[in-house]
Amino acid sequence: MKYKYLYWLMLFATLLVSCNNEGLAGFSPQNAYVAVITRTKRLFATSLDGTVTYPIHTNTEILTGFDITFDPTGERVLYAALSGSEVDVCIAEVLSGKRNCPVVTLPENTFSGFLSYLPNGQFVVAYKSGEQWNLRVYDGNGELDKLKTTGDIDHIFLSADAYKVKRATGGKEWYLTPYFPGSSQALRWVAVQGGKARLYTAADTLQGPVDLATVNPLALEVMKSREETDITSGVVSPDGKAIALRTKGADDLYDLYLVDLTIADSPPMPLVNGANFRLQYDFSPDGSQLVFESNNGGRSLWVVNADGGNPHLLAENASLPDWH
């Protein structure tokens, strides 16, 4: 018996050592299991003590540009895997290994986006196809909710408290932090479509879209200049009323803008121009202010109201703001 225990412990250790995606892909809601992606991009789940390992998807590569997420019961896993040139969104049962794969098939050359279960058992699939985003909502069996599904979205911006960037990916791969009852965090995003901004919140059910202001044409041009594959290049305030976005020019210099979503046709407010470093910024928890890095007089930290008012120096020779 002790040798069997040792075997599982060694296997779990081997999995962790061989991981290159921060090891842990996700915890189940009841903390009964951990989802793990190996270096060869295969998916396993383990018990918390590492003594039992459950193979989830081992025949083809997991697509790490999407999330690995458990359903509200913690018994099923939602993930994306490569199938030739297409992407399969799959659901697998942890204990039995039974899979519904694909439950959804995405178009060719779709390499990143986000997947998230909602507490009611629905799940959200957002992905970029060509130059535009698509947002689809399904029930637990993969039936499309046509009323909540939107295509041809020009831009999607997530709230910064809704994700955690994977190490060494430069903001191009991330984990979501879904809403759960009693939490102050929520999976919230703004979709910009044809110059119109709409707010979504993934609470007990997917709430929205709530129409926000019409986006100024100059702000739309600024949005085209951000690094869209980098999710950190544009974030929504926690209250969904403003967007901060970082652009990168051909000269590898960065600019930072603030867009007020409460006033129709509000022009983008430039906060930083021509910085030779990747600007960091963060909204206050109530969404009323933004703290950001600036190259004004050297590397420094500034604070501005979310409507663009009262910009002021917070600290000189400072960097990497993080608001708690």
C-alpha positions as CSV (number, residue, x, y, z in Angstrom):
1,M,0.0,0.0,0.0
2,K,2.8,2.4,0.8
3,Y,4.3,1.8,-2.6
4,K,1.0,2.8,-4.3
5,Y,0.9,6.0,-2.2
6,L,4.5,6.7,-3.2
7,Y,3.7,6.1,-6.9
8,W,0.9,8.7,-6.9
9,L,3.0,11.2,-4.9
10,M,5.9,10.8,-7.4
11,L,3.5,11.1,-10.4
12,F,2.0,14.3,-8.9
13,A,5.5,15.7,-8.3
14,T,6.5,14.9,-11.8
15,L,3.5,16.7,-13.2
16,L,4.3,19.8,-11.2
17,V,8.0,19.8,-12.1
18,S,7.1,19.4,-15.8
19,C,4.5,22.3,-15.8
20,N,5.2,25.5,-17.7
21,N,1.8,27.2,-17.2
22,E,2.3,28.2,-13.5
23,G,1.6,24.5,-12.7
24,L,-1.9,25.0,-11.4
25,A,-4.7,25.6,-13.9
26,G,-7.4,26.0,-11.3
27,F,-8.9,24.9,-8.0
28,S,-12.4,23.4,-7.8
29,P,-15.0,25.5,-5.9
30,Q,-15.0,23.2,-2.9
31,N,-11.2,22.8,-3.1
32,A,-11.5,19.1,-3.6
33,Y,-9.4,19.0,-6.8
34,V,-6.7,20.9,-8.6
35,A,-6.5,21.1,-12.4
36,V,-2.9,20.8,-13.7
37,I,-1.5,21.4,-17.2
38,T,1.8,19.5,-18.0
39,R,4.7,20.8,-20.1
40,T,3.3,18.7,-23.0
41,K,0.0,20.5,-22.5
42,R,-2.0,17.6,-21.2
43,L,-4.7,18.1,-18.6
44,F,-4.9,16.2,-15.3
45,A,-6.7,16.8,-12.0
46,T,-5.4,15.7,-8.6
47,S,-6.6,15.5,-5.1
48,L,-5.3,18.3,-2.9
49,D,-2.8,16.1,-1.2
50,G,-1.5,14.8,-4.6
51,T,-2.2,11.1,-3.8
52,V,-4.8,10.6,-6.5
53,T,-4.4,11.7,-10.1
54,Y,-7.2,11.8,-12.7
55,P,-6.4,12.1,-16.4
56,I,-8.8,14.6,-18.0
57,H,-7.4,15.2,-21.5
58,T,-4.3,13.4,-22.6
59,N,-4.7,12.6,-26.3
60,T,-4.3,16.1,-27.8
61,E,-2.9,19.5,-26.7
62,I,-4.7,21.8,-24.3
63,L,-5.0,25.3,-25.7
64,T,-3.5,27.4,-22.9
65,G,-4.8,30.7,-24.4
66,F,-8.1,29.8,-22.8
67,D,-9.0,29.1,-19.2
68,I,-9.4,25.8,-17.4
69,T,-12.4,26.2,-15.1
70,F,-14.5,24.0,-12.9
71,D,-18.3,24.0,-12.9
72,P,-20.1,25.2,-9.8
73,T,-20.3,21.6,-8.4
74,G,-16.6,21.1,-8.8
75,E,-17.2,17.8,-10.6
76,R,-16.7,18.9,-14.2
77,V,-14.0,20.8,-16.0
78,L,-14.4,23.2,-19.0
79,Y,-11.4,23.7,-21.2
80,A,-10.3,24.1,-24.9
81,A,-8.2,21.6,-26.9
82,L,-6.7,21.6,-30.3
83,S,-8.3,19.4,-32.9
84,G,-6.4,19.7,-36.1
85,S,-6.7,23.4,-37.1
86,E,-9.9,23.8,-35.1
87,V,-10.5,24.4,-31.4
88,D,-12.8,22.1,-29.4
89,V,-14.4,23.4,-26.2
90,C,-14.8,20.3,-24.0
91,I,-16.4,19.3,-20.7
92,A,-15.0,16.4,-18.7
93,E,-16.1,14.7,-15.5
94,V,-13.2,14.6,-13.0
95,L,-13.9,11.2,-11.4
96,S,-15.2,9.1,-14.3
97,G,-13.1,10.8,-17.0
98,K,-16.2,10.9,-19.2
99,R,-15.9,13.7,-21.8
100,N,-18.2,15.6,-24.0
101,C,-15.7,16.8,-26.6
102,P,-16.4,18.9,-28.4
103,V,-19.4,20.4,-26.7
104,V,-18.6,23.5,-28.9
105,T,-16.3,23.9,-31.9
106,L,-14.6,27.2,-32.6
107,P,-13.4,28.5,-36.0
108,E,-9.9,27.8,-37.3
109,N,-7.0,30.0,-36.1
110,T,-8.8,30.8,-32.8
111,F,-6.0,30.7,-30.2
112,S,-7.2,32.7,-27.2
113,G,-10.1,34.1,-25.4
114,F,-11.9,33.2,-22.2
115,L,-14.1,30.5,-20.8
116,S,-16.1,30.9,-17.6
117,Y,-18.8,29.0,-15.8
118,L,-21.5,31.0,-14.1
119,P,-23.0,29.9,-10.7
120,N,-26.2,28.8,-12.4
121,G,-24.3,26.2,-14.6
122,Q,-24.2,28.2,-17.8
123,F,-20.8,28.9,-19.4
124,V,-19.4,31.8,-21.4
125,V,-17.1,31.5,-24.4
126,A,-15.5,34.6,-25.8
127,Y,-13.0,34.4,-28.6
128,K,-11.5,36.5,-31.4
129,S,-12.0,35.4,-34.9
130,G,-10.2,37.6,-37.5
131,E,-10.5,41.2,-36.4
132,Q,-13.5,40.8,-34.2
133,W,-14.7,39.1,-31.0
134,N,-17.6,36.8,-30.5
135,L,-19.3,36.2,-27.2
136,R,-21.4,33.1,-26.8
137,V,-23.4,31.8,-23.8
138,Y,-24.4,28.1,-23.4
139,D,-26.3,26.0,-20.9
140,G,-24.4,23.2,-19.2
141,N,-25.1,20.8,-22.1
142,G,-23.8,23.2,-24.8
143,E,-27.1,24.6,-26.0
144,L,-26.6,28.1,-27.2
145,D,-28.5,31.0,-25.5
146,K,-29.2,33.1,-28.5
147,L,-30.6,36.0,-26.4
148,K,-27.2,36.4,-24.7
149,T,-25.0,35.7,-27.7
150,T,-23.3,38.6,-29.5
151,G,-21.0,38.6,-32.6
152,D,-18.9,41.1,-34.5
153,I,-17.5,42.9,-31.3
154,D,-14.7,45.3,-32.1
155,H,-13.1,45.3,-28.6
156,I,-13.5,43.5,-25.2
157,F,-12.1,45.0,-22.0
158,L,-12.1,43.1,-18.8
159,S,-12.1,44.6,-15.3
160,A,-8.7,44.2,-13.7
161,D,-9.9,42.3,-10.7
162,A,-11.5,39.7,-12.9
163,Y,-8.3,38.0,-14.1
164,K,-4.7,37.0,-13.1
165,V,-2.1,37.1,-15.8
166,K,0.0,34.0,-16.3
167,R,3.6,34.4,-15.5
168,A,5.9,35.2,-18.5
169,T,3.1,35.7,-21.0
170,G,3.1,39.5,-21.0
171,G,-0.6,39.7,-20.5
172,K,-1.4,37.4,-23.5
173,E,-2.7,34.5,-21.3
174,W,-4.6,34.8,-18.1
175,Y,-6.8,33.1,-15.6
176,L,-10.3,34.5,-14.8
177,T,-11.6,35.2,-11.3
178,P,-15.3,34.4,-11.7
179,Y,-18.0,35.9,-9.6
180,F,-19.0,33.9,-6.5
181,P,-21.7,34.8,-4.0
182,G,-20.5,37.1,-1.2
183,S,-17.5,38.2,-3.2
184,S,-16.7,41.8,-4.1
185,Q,-15.1,40.7,-7.3
186,A,-17.1,40.0,-10.5
187,L,-16.2,38.9,-13.9
188,R,-17.2,42.1,-15.7
189,W,-16.4,43.3,-19.2
190,V,-17.3,46.0,-21.7
191,A,-17.8,45.1,-25.3
192,V,-17.5,47.9,-27.9
193,Q,-19.5,47.2,-31.1
194,G,-19.9,49.8,-33.8
195,G,-19.0,52.6,-31.5
196,K,-21.4,51.6,-28.8
197,A,-20.2,50.4,-25.4
198,R,-22.1,47.7,-23.5
199,L,-21.5,46.3,-20.0
200,Y,-21.8,42.7,-19.0
201,T,-21.5,41.2,-15.5
202,A,-21.2,37.5,-14.9
203,A,-23.0,37.2,-11.5
204,D,-25.5,34.4,-10.7
205,T,-26.5,34.7,-14.3
206,L,-25.0,36.7,-17.1
207,Q,-26.4,40.2,-16.6
208,G,-26.5,42.6,-19.5
209,P,-25.8,44.0,-21.9
210,V,-26.3,47.4,-20.3
211,D,-25.9,50.2,-22.8
212,L,-23.3,52.7,-21.9
213,A,-22.3,55.9,-23.7
214,T,-21.5,56.1,-27.5
215,V,-17.7,56.0,-27.8
216,N,-16.0,59.0,-29.3
217,P,-14.4,58.4,-32.8
218,L,-11.1,59.5,-31.5
219,A,-11.3,57.0,-28.7
220,L,-12.1,54.3,-31.2
221,E,-8.9,55.1,-33.1
222,V,-6.9,55.0,-29.8
223,M,-8.4,51.5,-29.1
224,K,-7.1,50.3,-32.4
225,S,-3.5,51.2,-31.3
226,R,-3.5,49.0,-28.2
227,E,-1.9,45.6,-28.1
228,E,-5.2,43.6,-28.3
229,T,-3.6,40.2,-27.6
230,D,-2.4,41.7,-24.3
231,I,-5.4,41.7,-22.0
232,T,-3.7,44.2,-19.7
233,S,-3.5,46.8,-22.4
234,G,-7.0,48.0,-21.6
235,V,-9.1,47.5,-18.4
236,V,-12.6,48.5,-17.2
237,S,-13.0,50.2,-13.9
238,P,-14.7,48.0,-11.2
239,D,-18.0,50.0,-11.6
240,G,-17.9,49.7,-15.4
241,K,-17.9,53.4,-15.9
242,A,-14.4,54.1,-17.4
243,I,-11.7,52.4,-19.4
244,A,-8.0,52.9,-19.2
245,L,-5.9,51.7,-22.1
246,R,-2.3,51.6,-23.0
247,T,-1.1,51.9,-26.6
248,K,2.2,51.0,-28.2
249,G,3.5,52.7,-31.3
250,A,5.9,51.6,-34.0
251,D,8.7,53.3,-32.1
252,D,8.0,50.9,-29.1
253,L,6.9,53.9,-27.0
254,Y,3.8,53.7,-24.8
255,D,0.9,56.1,-24.3
256,L,-1.9,55.9,-21.7
257,Y,-5.5,57.2,-22.1
258,L,-8.6,57.4,-20.0
259,V,-12.1,57.1,-21.5
260,D,-15.2,58.1,-19.6
261,L,-18.1,55.8,-20.5
262,T,-20.8,57.8,-18.6
263,I,-20.8,60.7,-21.1
264,A,-21.7,60.2,-24.7
265,D,-19.0,61.0,-27.2
266,S,-16.4,61.8,-24.4
267,P,-13.0,62.3,-26.0
268,P,-10.1,60.1,-24.8
269,M,-8.0,61.9,-22.2
270,P,-4.2,61.4,-22.7
271,L,-2.5,60.7,-19.4
272,V,1.0,59.6,-20.6
273,N,2.8,60.2,-23.9
274,G,5.9,58.5,-25.2
275,A,7.0,56.4,-22.2
276,N,9.9,54.0,-23.0
277,F,8.6,51.5,-20.5
278,R,5.4,49.3,-20.3
279,L,3.1,51.5,-18.3
280,Q,1.2,49.9,-15.3
281,Y,-2.0,51.2,-13.9
282,D,-4.9,50.2,-11.6
283,F,-8.3,51.5,-10.7
284,S,-9.4,52.1,-7.1
285,P,-11.8,49.4,-5.7
286,D,-14.7,51.7,-6.1
287,G,-13.8,52.8,-9.6
288,S,-13.6,56.5,-8.8
289,Q,-9.8,56.9,-9.4
290,L,-6.9,55.6,-11.4
291,V,-3.3,55.3,-10.3
292,F,-0.7,55.1,-13.1
293,E,2.9,55.2,-13.9
294,S,4.2,58.2,-15.8
295,N,7.3,59.5,-17.5
296,N,6.5,63.0,-16.4
297,G,9.8,64.3,-14.8
298,G,11.1,60.8,-14.6
299,R,9.4,57.6,-13.6
300,S,6.6,58.5,-11.2
301,L,3.2,57.6,-9.9
302,W,0.1,59.8,-10.5
303,V,-3.6,59.6,-9.5
304,V,-6.5,60.9,-11.5
305,N,-10.3,60.8,-11.1
306,A,-12.1,58.3,-13.3
307,D,-13.7,61.3,-15.2
308,G,-10.2,62.7,-15.9
309,G,-10.4,65.4,-13.2
310,N,-7.8,66.3,-10.6
311,P,-4.6,64.6,-11.9
312,H,-1.8,64.9,-9.3
313,L,1.6,63.5,-8.5
314,L,1.5,60.7,-5.9
315,A,5.2,59.7,-5.7
316,E,8.5,60.4,-7.5
317,N,10.9,57.6,-8.5
318,A,8.2,55.1,-8.0
319,S,6.6,52.4,-10.1
320,L,4.3,49.3,-10.3
321,P,1.1,50.7,-8.7
322,D,-1.4,48.2,-7.2
323,W,-4.5,49.4,-5.5
324,H,-6.0,47.4,-2.6
